Amino acid sequence: MSNSDENRDTDPQLAKFRRSIDNIDAALIHMLAERFQITQAVGEYKAKVTLPPADPDREARQIARLRKLAEEAQLDPEFSEKFLRFIIKEVIRHHEKAREQ
Ligand SMILES: O=C(O)C(=O)C[C@]1(C(=O)O)C=C[C@@H](O)C=C1
């Protein structure tokens, strides 16, 4: 192990930052889990009442809303849009599977 590796593992300031990152990452996982539980129910409902899996108008509204929130929070709106689109793509894949069952 080089000196810089040892410093990285024992640096108390870096360890403190990483404890916060660990907590934030855990919160993100819990929030995503909650979101996917809700969208699973949405997928089952849409399949039952024969609504299409995707709703592009809702997506556009949600993306515009989150881009604005991101700007206000000093987060890159491009990144927020890509992140939301990534999640929604997976949700639509789940909705399509629910419709096939
Ligand atoms: O709101 C819906 O109708 C959903 O199915 C949820 C959701 C989302 O994940 O936000 C997913 C797919 C739709 O295209 C729009 C939004």
The ligand as a Gaussian input file, in Angstrom:
#p B3LYP/6-31G(d) Opt

LIG

0 1
 O      -47.714000       8.540000     -13.405000
 C      -47.802000       7.512000     -14.099000
 O      -48.744000       7.335000     -14.898000
 C      -46.787000       6.472000     -14.000000
 O      -46.921000       5.404000     -14.554000
 C      -45.521000       6.799000     -13.260000
 C      -44.439000       7.338000     -14.199000
 C      -43.239000       7.704000     -13.259000
 O      -42.452000       6.800000     -12.957000
 O      -43.170000       8.865000     -12.839000
 C      -44.017000       6.251000     -15.140000
 C      -44.480000       6.172000     -16.418000
 C      -45.282000       7.222000     -17.037000
 O      -44.873000       7.468000     -18.351000
 C      -45.322000       8.459000     -16.236000
 C      -44.892000       8.523000     -14.942000

